[in-house]
Amino acid sequence: MERFLNNIPRWLSSKVSIFIYLFLFLYLVVFPAICALVPALAGFMPSNMMQLILGNYTNVLSALGASIAAGTGVAIHSKVRANQQRHEALQASVDELHKKVDDLMERQ
């Protein structure tokens, strides 16, 4: 179960998910604005029912923001983990060098 929950941010930030939210944003926000400005396109404007079914503007924008934030969180988490591993490796090297210096000091 934990593995499933840990994969949710990756799925939310996937290219497919972001593409869907961008498409919905364009279809529900930008396209109706263009249709309102160009009377010849008024027949192609999404109906109120279609907007209700696909989600309102706030939901689409918040889902897009959540996807981007999830992707950022995943990226930051993986970089922090890599930095911690590098730090541990460097710390092990420093400890080994300290031992060698102590050994050399004892020999003299």
The 8 nearest C-alpha neighbors of each residue, nearest first, counted from 0:
[[1, 3, 2, 4, 5, 6, 7, 8],
 [2, 0, 4, 3, 5, 6, 7, 8],
 [1, 3, 5, 0, 4, 6, 7, 8],
 [4, 2, 0, 6, 1, 5, 7, 8],
 [5, 3, 1, 6, 7, 2, 0, 8],
 [4, 6, 2, 3, 7, 1, 8, 9],
 [5, 7, 9, 3, 4, 8, 2, 10],
 [6, 8, 10, 9, 4, 5, 11, 3],
 [9, 7, 69, 11, 10, 6, 12, 70],
 [10, 8, 12, 6, 7, 11, 13, 70],
 [11, 9, 7, 13, 12, 8, 6, 16],
 [12, 10, 66, 8, 9, 13, 16, 7],
 [11, 13, 70, 66, 9, 10, 69, 67],
 [14, 12, 10, 16, 15, 11, 9, 17],
 [13, 15, 17, 16, 18, 12, 19, 11],
 [16, 14, 18, 13, 17, 19, 12, 10],
 [15, 17, 19, 13, 18, 14, 11, 20],
 [16, 18, 20, 14, 19, 15, 21, 13],
 [17, 19, 15, 21, 16, 20, 14, 22],
 [20, 18, 22, 16, 17, 21, 23, 15],
 [21, 19, 23, 17, 22, 18, 63, 24],
 [20, 22, 24, 18, 23, 19, 17, 25],
 [21, 23, 19, 25, 20, 24, 26, 18],
 [24, 22, 26, 20, 21, 25, 27, 19],
 [25, 23, 21, 27, 22, 28, 26, 20],
 [24, 26, 29, 22, 23, 28, 27, 30],
 [27, 25, 23, 30, 24, 28, 22, 29],
 [26, 28, 24, 25, 23, 31, 29, 30],
 [29, 27, 24, 25, 31, 30, 26, 32],
 [28, 30, 25, 32, 31, 26, 33, 27],
 [29, 31, 33, 26, 32, 28, 25, 34],
 [32, 30, 34, 44, 33, 29, 28, 35],
 [33, 31, 35, 29, 30, 34, 36, 28],
 [32, 34, 30, 36, 31, 35, 37, 29],
 [35, 33, 31, 40, 41, 37, 36, 32],
 [34, 36, 32, 33, 37, 31, 38, 41],
 [35, 37, 33, 34, 38, 32, 40, 31],
 [36, 38, 34, 39, 35, 40, 33, 41],
 [39, 37, 41, 40, 36, 35, 34, 42],
 [40, 38, 37, 41, 42, 34, 43, 36],
 [41, 39, 34, 38, 42, 43, 37, 44],
 [40, 42, 34, 38, 44, 43, 39, 35],
 [41, 43, 40, 44, 39, 34, 38, 45],
 [44, 42, 41, 40, 45, 34, 31, 46],
 [43, 45, 31, 41, 42, 34, 46, 40],
 [46, 44, 49, 43, 50, 47, 31, 27],
 [45, 47, 49, 48, 44, 50, 51, 43],
 [46, 48, 50, 49, 51, 45, 52, 44],
 [47, 49, 51, 46, 50, 52, 45, 53],
 [50, 48, 52, 46, 51, 47, 45, 53],
 [51, 49, 47, 53, 48, 52, 54, 55],
 [50, 52, 48, 54, 49, 53, 47, 55],
 [53, 51, 49, 50, 54, 48, 55, 47],
 [54, 52, 50, 51, 49, 55, 23, 27],
 [55, 53, 51, 52, 50, 58, 59, 56],
 [54, 56, 58, 57, 50, 51, 59, 53],
 [57, 55, 59, 58, 60, 54, 28, 27],
 [56, 58, 60, 59, 55, 61, 54, 62],
 [59, 57, 61, 55, 56, 60, 62, 54],
 [60, 58, 62, 56, 57, 61, 63, 24],
 [59, 61, 63, 57, 62, 58, 64, 56],
 [60, 62, 64, 58, 63, 59, 57, 65],
 [63, 61, 65, 59, 64, 60, 58, 66],
 [62, 64, 60, 66, 61, 65, 20, 59],
 [63, 65, 61, 67, 62, 66, 68, 60],
 [66, 64, 62, 68, 63, 67, 69, 61],
 [67, 65, 12, 11, 69, 63, 64, 68],
 [66, 68, 70, 64, 69, 65, 12, 71],
 [67, 69, 71, 65, 70, 66, 72, 64],
 [70, 68, 8, 72, 66, 71, 67, 12],
 [71, 69, 12, 67, 73, 72, 68, 74],
 [70, 72, 68, 74, 69, 73, 75, 67],
 [73, 71, 69, 75, 70, 74, 76, 68],
 [72, 74, 76, 70, 71, 75, 69, 77],
 [75, 73, 71, 77, 72, 76, 70, 78],
 [74, 76, 72, 78, 77, 73, 71, 79],
 [75, 77, 73, 79, 78, 74, 72, 80],
 [76, 78, 80, 74, 79, 75, 73, 81],
 [79, 77, 81, 75, 80, 76, 82, 74],
 [80, 78, 82, 76, 81, 77, 75, 83],
 [79, 81, 83, 77, 78, 82, 76, 84],
 [80, 82, 78, 84, 79, 83, 77, 85],
 [83, 81, 85, 79, 84, 80, 86, 78],
 [84, 82, 86, 80, 85, 81, 79, 87],
 [83, 85, 87, 81, 86, 82, 88, 80],
 [86, 84, 82, 88, 83, 87, 89, 81],
 [85, 87, 83, 89, 84, 88, 90, 82],
 [86, 88, 90, 84, 85, 89, 91, 83],
 [89, 87, 85, 91, 86, 90, 84, 92],
 [90, 88, 92, 86, 91, 87, 85, 93],
 [89, 91, 93, 87, 92, 88, 86, 94],
 [90, 92, 94, 88, 89, 93, 87, 95],
 [93, 91, 89, 95, 90, 94, 96, 88],
 [94, 92, 90, 96, 95, 91, 89, 97],
 [93, 95, 97, 91, 96, 92, 90, 98],
 [94, 96, 92, 98, 93, 97, 91, 99],
 [95, 97, 99, 93, 98, 94, 100, 92],
 [98, 96, 94, 100, 95, 99, 101, 93],
 [99, 97, 101, 95, 96, 100, 102, 94],
 [98, 100, 102, 96, 101, 97, 103, 95],
 [101, 99, 103, 97, 102, 98, 104, 96],
 [102, 100, 104, 98, 103, 99, 97, 105],
 [103, 101, 99, 105, 100, 104, 98, 106],
 [102, 104, 100, 106, 101, 105, 99, 107],
 [103, 105, 101, 107, 102, 106, 100, 99],
 [106, 104, 102, 103, 107, 101, 100, 99],
 [107, 105, 103, 104, 102, 101, 100, 99],
 [106, 104, 105, 103, 102, 101, 100, 99]]
